[in-house]
């Protein structure tokens, strides 16, 4: 355990060093929120990769893969499809060069759209941050089972994340992600063939598991696969954290090049994650991890290399450390983004328009602390990371992605339609848990993505077409 503890300690100290090193470069609002619009493509690739592949993949996706096999790639595949579409959106986003998605919503629609957008983002992003805390707490408990409980681990992870995020803002987040992305990608790619060998080879893995684990739809229906695919795809296309990275790019060219690298890195890393999980389910079909399958990746790092050479044990420790670092990275990104909304879209926009850079930096760091505490509170009541992630993805997918895409590609979309779309998409998703039991089984047994997305898009289209041209929102950015 001392080896694992040493690796975790080195990673934490490295991240703290990076944060403190970047803190001295933060002088203005733009430095804190969008890294002074100075990020090159290489840094963008790894900060995009690190912010996207977090506990949703490492815990929720892994839990799904442990139970169902490669069908879990439907959730990852939604992201891949979204990435292909983002290739055409990224230069437009950089050209718009704002700070947040609500900036875009007000510029294209109106102030009400901005405020409602902030609400939807807060609900989504703090929910996503909350299960990063769960993942980090699980890892700390696995390494120190007699000292740190899963709940205490969540508190410790939350403290790490809040401190790292508050220090230097986007600049800190982006350059920590560069280190973490390189570490995680290389470590997982090295770990996969070793684990397959220790399981007796790929044939042995295939023999040990049900045939459905290796089929396109597995033991899920097509509708269930779409319920994994659509929220991920639509979240990615409208993801504020992603757009904020594009706003931080040095140029439109850097933004477009970063997407190409991001596509390649995401397909590689998420496929490797599912393959490690499937191999782990063959290695560890029973025992503690079978009762908590979301921990399978960390469990493989802890037990999959035991009894091997010192080099193999170091690889296991690095795998555990890489997963831990990825969780911190993702939590940083998803916590930082809504904090910028409260500062840029509420504090500066309405409460103190003449705020100095110093005041903005102080309030920004305070918002990181407050939202981090809220996310920690949510984590204490969450049982399933997969369920929580799909809930969070659906809020954003239904409430914001349709109006964001319309802002870029449909001049006919009106301000009233955007307000209606955001309101309905958010309301249906948040209330679905109470509505579903009162509906016919054929409807109530499914997740909220279909009804929420359908009602949101319907409102956007119908209200837009019902308005005369004179009532249209602002020009498309």
C-alpha positions in Angstrom: 0.0 0.0 0.0 2.9 2.3 0.6 3.7 2.3 -3.2 0.1 3.3 -4.0 0.2 6.0 -1.3 3.5 7.3 -2.7 2.2 7.5 -6.2 -1.0 9.3 -5.1 1.1 11.7 -3.1 3.5 12.5 -6.0 0.5 13.1 -8.3 -1.2 15.5 -5.8 2.1 17.4 -5.2 2.6 17.7 -9.0 -0.9 19.1 -9.5 -0.4 21.5 -6.7 2.9 22.6 -8.2 1.3 23.2 -11.5 -1.6 25.2 -10.0 0.8 27.4 -7.9 3.0 27.9 -11.0 0.1 29.1 -13.1 -1.4 31.3 -10.3 1.2 34.0 -10.8 0.1 34.5 -14.4 -3.5 35.2 -13.4 -4.0 39.0 -13.4 -7.3 39.7 -15.1 -10.8 38.2 -15.6 -9.8 36.8 -19.0 -6.7 35.2 -17.5 -8.8 33.4 -14.9 -11.9 32.5 -17.0 -10.3 31.7 -20.4 -6.6 31.5 -19.7 -6.0 34.8 -21.5 -7.2 33.2 -24.8 -3.7 31.7 -25.2 -4.0 27.9 -25.2 -2.3 26.2 -28.1 -3.8 23.1 -29.8 -1.5 20.6 -28.0 -2.7 21.8 -24.5 -6.3 22.1 -25.7 -6.3 18.4 -26.8 -5.4 17.1 -23.4 -7.5 19.5 -21.4 -10.5 18.5 -23.6 -9.7 14.8 -23.2 -9.2 15.1 -19.5 -12.4 17.1 -18.9 -14.5 14.7 -20.9 -13.2 11.3 -19.8 -13.8 11.3 -16.0 -16.0 9.4 -13.6 -18.8 9.1 -16.1 -16.5 6.8 -18.0 -14.3 5.5 -15.2 -17.1 4.7 -12.8 -20.5 4.9 -14.6 -19.3 3.5 -17.9 -17.2 0.9 -16.2 -20.1 -0.2 -14.0 -22.1 -0.7 -17.2 -19.3 -2.6 -18.9 -18.8 -4.9 -15.9 -22.4 -5.9 -16.1 -23.1 -5.8 -19.8 -19.8 -5.9 -21.7 -18.8 -3.9 -24.8 -22.4 -2.6 -25.2 -21.2 0.1 -22.8 -19.5 1.7 -25.8 -22.9 3.0 -26.8 -22.5 5.6 -24.1 -19.0 6.4 -25.3 -20.1 6.3 -28.9 -22.5 9.1 -28.3 -19.6 11.3 -27.4 -17.7 10.2 -30.6 -20.6 11.2 -32.8 -20.9 14.5 -31.0 -17.2 15.1 -31.5 -17.5 14.6 -35.3 -20.1 17.4 -35.3 -18.1 19.6 -33.0 -15.3 19.7 -35.7 -17.6 22.1 -37.6 -18.7 24.0 -34.5 -15.3 24.7 -32.9 -14.2 27.6 -35.2 -17.6 29.3 -34.9 -17.3 29.1 -31.1 -13.8 30.6 -31.1 -14.9 33.3 -33.5 -17.7 34.3 -31.0 -15.0 34.6 -28.3 -17.1 35.0 -25.2 -16.6 33.7 -21.7 -19.6 31.4 -21.2 -22.5 29.7 -22.9 -25.0 32.1 -21.2 -23.0 35.0 -22.9 -23.9 33.3 -26.2 -27.5 32.8 -25.2 -28.1 36.5 -24.3 -26.2 37.7 -27.4 -28.4 35.4 -29.6 -31.6 35.4 -27.7 -32.2 37.6 -24.5 -31.5 38.0 -20.8 -34.1 35.4 -19.8 -32.3 32.8 -21.8 -29.1 33.7 -20.1 -30.5 33.3 -16.6 -32.3 30.0 -17.4 -29.1 28.8 -19.0 -27.2 29.4 -15.8 -29.8 27.4 -13.8 -29.6 24.4 -16.2 -25.8 24.5 -16.1 -25.6 24.7 -12.3 -27.9 21.7 -12.0 -25.9 19.7 -14.6 -22.4 20.6 -13.6 -22.7 20.3 -9.9 -24.3 16.8 -10.3 -21.4 15.7 -12.5 -18.9 17.1 -10.0 -20.6 15.2 -7.2 -19.9 11.8 -8.6 -16.3 12.7 -9.3 -16.1 13.1 -5.5 -17.6 9.6 -5.1 -15.0 8.1 -7.4 -12.1 9.8 -5.7 -13.5 8.7 -2.3 -13.8 5.1 -3.5 -10.1 5.1 -4.6 -8.9 6.5 -1.3 -10.9 3.9 0.6 -9.4 1.1 -1.5 -5.9 2.3 -0.8 -6.5 3.0 2.9 -9.4 0.7 3.8 -8.7 0.9 7.6 -8.2 4.6 7.7 -10.4 6.3 5.1 -14.1 5.4 4.6 -15.7 6.1 1.3 -17.6 9.1 2.8 -14.4 10.6 4.4 -12.7 10.0 1.0 -15.3 12.2 -0.7 -14.6 15.0 1.8 -10.8 14.7 1.1 -11.3 14.6 -2.6 -13.6 17.6 -2.5 -11.0 19.6 -0.6 -8.3 18.7 -3.2 -10.5 19.8 -6.1 -11.7 23.0 -4.5 -8.2 24.1 -3.7 -6.8 23.2 -7.1 -9.6 24.8 -9.0 -9.7 28.0 -7.0 -6.0 28.8 -7.3 -5.5 29.7 -10.9 -8.8 29.1 -12.8 -8.7 28.0 -16.5 -4.9 28.3 -16.7 -4.5 25.9 -13.8 -7.1 23.5 -15.1 -5.7 23.3 -18.6 -2.1 22.7 -17.7 -3.0 20.2 -15.0 -5.0 18.4 -17.7 -2.0 18.3 -19.9 0.0 16.3 -17.3 -3.0 14.1 -16.4 -4.0 13.3 -19.9 -0.5 12.1 -20.8 -0.3 10.0 -17.7 -3.7 8.4 -18.0 -3.5 7.6 -21.7 -0.1 6.0 -21.6 -0.7 4.1 -18.3 -4.0 2.6 -19.4 -2.7 1.6 -22.9 0.2 -0.2 -21.1 -2.1 -1.8 -18.5 -4.6 -3.4 -20.9 -2.3 -6.0 -22.6 -0.8 -6.9 -19.2 -4.2 -7.6 -17.7 -5.3 -9.6 -20.7 -2.2 -11.7 -20.3 -2.8 -12.2 -16.6 -6.4 -13.3 -17.4 -5.0 -16.1 -19.7 -5.3 -14.3 -23.0 -8.3 -12.8 -24.9 -9.7 -16.2 -25.6 -9.9 -17.0 -21.9 -11.6 -13.6 -21.3 -14.1 -14.4 -24.0 -14.8 -17.9 -22.6 -15.3 -16.6 -19.0 -18.0 -14.1 -19.9 -21.5 -14.4 -21.5 -21.6 -14.1 -25.3 -23.7 -11.0 -25.0 -20.7 -9.1 -23.5 -19.2 -9.0 -27.0 -22.3 -8.2 -29.1 -23.3 -4.9 -30.5 -26.5 -4.6 -28.5 -25.7 -7.2 -25.9 -28.5 -7.9 -23.5 -30.0 -4.4 -24.0 -32.7 -3.3 -26.3 -32.1 -0.8 -29.1 -34.1 1.8 -27.1 -31.9 1.3 -24.0 -28.8 1.7 -26.2 -30.1 5.0 -27.5 -30.8 6.1 -23.9 -27.0 5.7 -23.4 -26.1 7.2 -26.7 -28.2 10.4 -27.0 -27.6 12.1 -23.6 -23.8 11.7 -24.2 -23.9 12.9 -27.8 -26.1 16.0 -27.0 -24.2 16.9 -23.8 -21.0 17.0 -25.8 -22.3 19.1 -28.6 -23.6 21.7 -26.1 -21.0 21.3 -23.3 -20.1 24.7 -21.8 -16.8 23.4 -20.5 -15.8 22.5 -24.0 -16.9 25.8 -25.5 -15.0 27.6 -22.7 -11.9 25.7 -23.9 -12.5 26.9 -27.5 -13.0 30.5 -26.2 -9.5 30.0 -24.6 -7.8 28.9 -27.8 -5.1 31.0 -29.4 -6.9 30.9 -32.8 -9.7 29.3 -34.8 -7.1 27.0 -36.3 -5.9 25.8 -32.9 -9.5 25.1 -31.9 -10.1 23.0 -35.0 -6.8 21.1 -34.7 -7.6 20.4 -31.1 -10.9 18.7 -32.0 -9.0 16.3 -34.4 -6.7 15.2 -31.6 -9.5 15.0 -29.1 -11.5 12.7 -31.4 -8.5 10.3 -31.7 -7.7 10.4 -28.0 -11.3 9.9 -26.9 -12.0 6.9 -29.1 -8.7 5.3 -28.0 -9.0 6.0 -24.3 -12.7 5.1 -23.9 -12.3 1.8 -25.8 -9.3 0.9 -23.6 -11.3 1.7 -20.5 -14.1 -0.6 -21.5 -11.7 -3.3 -22.6 -9.9 -3.1 -19.2 -13.3 -3.4 -17.5 -14.4 -6.4 -19.5 -11.0 -8.1 -18.7 -11.4 -7.2 -15.1 -14.9 -8.7 -15.0 -13.3 -12.0 -16.1 -10.5 -11.7 -13.6 -12.8 -10.7 -10.7 -16.3 -12.1 -11.3 -17.1 -12.4 -7.6 -16.1 -10.8 -4.3 -16.1 -7.2 -3.2 -16.0 -5.6 -6.6 -19.0 -7.6 -7.9 -21.0 -5.8 -5.3 -19.6 -2.4 -6.2 -18.8 -2.7 -10.0 -18.1 1.0 -10.4 -14.8 0.4 -8.6 -13.6 -2.2 -11.1 -10.9 -0.1 -12.8 -9.3 1.0 -9.5 -9.7 -2.6 -8.2 -7.7 -3.9 -11.2 -5.0 -1.4 -10.4 -4.9 -2.6 -6.8 -5.2 -6.4 -7.3 -4.6 -7.1 -11.0 -0.9 -6.7 -10.8 -0.3 -8.1 -7.3 2.3 -10.9 -7.1 4.1 -9.7 -10.2 7.5 -8.0 -10.6 8.2 -4.6 -9.1 7.7 -3.1 -12.5 4.2 -4.6 -12.8 3.3 -3.5 -9.3 4.5 0.0 -10.2 2.3 -0.1 -13.3 -0.7 -1.1 -11.1 0.0 1.8 -8.8 0.3 4.2 -11.8 -3.0 2.9 -13.1 -4.6 3.7 -9.8 -2.9 7.0 -9.7 -4.0 7.9 -13.3 -7.6 7.1 -12.5 -7.4 9.2 -9.3 -5.8 12.1 -11.3 -8.4 11.8 -14.1 -11.2 12.1 -11.5 -9.5 15.2 -10.0 -9.1 16.7 -13.5 -12.7 16.1 -14.4 -14.0 17.5 -11.1 -11.8 20.6 -11.6 -13.3 21.2 -15.1 -17.0 20.6 -14.1 -16.7 22.7 -10.9 -14.8 25.6 -12.5 -17.3 26.0 -15.3 -20.5 26.8 -13.3 -18.4 29.1 -11.0 -17.7 31.2 -14.1 -21.4 31.4 -14.8 -22.2 32.8 -11.3 -19.4 35.3 -11.7 -19.7 36.3 -15.3 -23.4 35.9 -15.9 -24.8 37.0 -12.5 -22.3 38.9 -10.5 -20.7 41.0 -13.3 -23.7 41.1 -15.5 -26.3 42.2 -12.9 -24.8 42.9 -9.4 -21.5 44.7 -10.1 -20.9 45.6 -13.7 -18.0 47.8 -12.8 -16.2 45.2 -10.8 -12.4 45.3 -10.8 -10.3 42.4 -11.9 -9.3 41.9 -8.2 -13.0 41.7 -7.1 -13.8 39.3 -9.9 -11.0 37.0 -8.9 -12.0 37.0 -5.2 -15.7 36.3 -6.1 -14.7 33.6 -8.6 -12.7 31.7 -5.9 -15.5 32.1 -3.4 -18.0 30.6 -6.0 -15.7 27.6 -6.5 -15.8 26.9 -2.8 -19.6 27.3 -2.5 -20.4 25.1 -5.5 -17.8 22.6 -4.4 -19.6 22.3 -1.1 -23.0 21.9 -2.9 -21.6 19.1 -5.1 -20.2 17.4 -2.0 -23.6 17.5 -0.4 -25.2 15.9 -3.6 -22.6 13.1 -3.5 -23.6 12.0 -0.1 -27.1 11.1 -1.4 -26.0 9.4 -4.6 -26.1 5.6 -5.0 -25.6 4.9 -8.7 -23.0 6.9 -10.6 -24.4 5.7 -13.9 -27.9 6.9 -13.1 -26.6 10.2 -11.8 -24.5 10.8 -14.9 -27.4 10.1 -17.3 -29.7 12.4 -15.2 -27.1 15.2 -15.5 -26.4 14.6 -19.2 -30.2 14.7 -19.9 -30.7 18.1 -18.3 -28.1 19.7 -20.5 -29.0 17.7 -23.6 -32.7 18.7 -23.5 -32.4 22.2 -22.0 -29.4 23.7 -23.7 -28.0 21.8 -26.6 -30.9 22.5 -29.0 -30.8 26.2 -28.4 -27.0 26.3 -28.6 -27.0 24.6 -31.9 -29.8 26.8 -33.1 -27.8 29.8 -32.1 -25.1 28.8 -34.6 -27.1 27.2 -37.3 -30.7 28.4 -37.4 -31.4 32.1 -37.8 -35.1 31.5 -37.5 -34.9 30.6 -33.8 -36.5 33.2 -31.6 -35.8 34.4 -28.1 -39.3 33.3 -26.9 -38.7 29.8 -28.3 -35.3 29.5 -26.6 -36.8 30.5 -23.3 -39.6 27.9 -23.7 -37.2 25.2 -24.8 -34.8 25.7 -21.9 -37.6 25.8 -19.4 -39.4 22.7 -20.6 -36.3 20.6 -21.1 -35.1 21.4 -17.6 -38.6 20.9 -16.0 -39.3 17.5 -17.7 -35.9 16.1 -16.7 -35.9 17.2 -13.1 -39.5 16.1 -12.5 -39.3 12.8 -14.5 -38.6 10.7 -11.4 -42.0 11.8 -10.0 -43.9 11.8 -13.3 -42.8 8.4 -14.7 -44.5 6.2 -12.1 -47.9 7.7 -13.1 -47.5 7.0 -16.8 -48.1 3.7 -18.7 -45.3 1.2 -18.2 -44.2 1.5 -21.8 -43.4 5.2 -21.2 -42.5 5.3 -17.5 -39.9 2.5 -17.6 -37.6 4.6 -19.8 -35.2 7.4 -18.8 -36.1 11.1 -19.3 -34.0 11.7 -22.5 -36.8 11.0 -25.1 -39.6 13.0 -23.5 -37.4 15.9 -22.4 -35.6 16.2 -25.7 -38.8 15.8 -27.7 -40.7 18.5 -25.8 -37.7 20.9 -25.8 -37.2 20.7 -29.5 -40.9 20.9 -30.2 -41.1 24.1 -28.2 -38.1 25.5 -30.0 -39.4 24.8 -33.5 -43.1 25.5 -32.9 -42.7 28.8 -31.0 -40.0 30.0 -33.5 -42.3 29.3 -36.5 -45.3 30.9 -34.8 -43.5 34.3 -34.3 -43.2 36.9 -37.1 -39.8 37.6 -38.5 -39.7 41.0 -36.6 -39.7 39.0 -33.3 -36.5 37.1 -34.1 -33.6 37.1 -31.6 -30.3 38.7 -32.3 -28.2 37.8 -35.3 -26.3 34.5 -35.3 -22.8 34.8 -34.0 
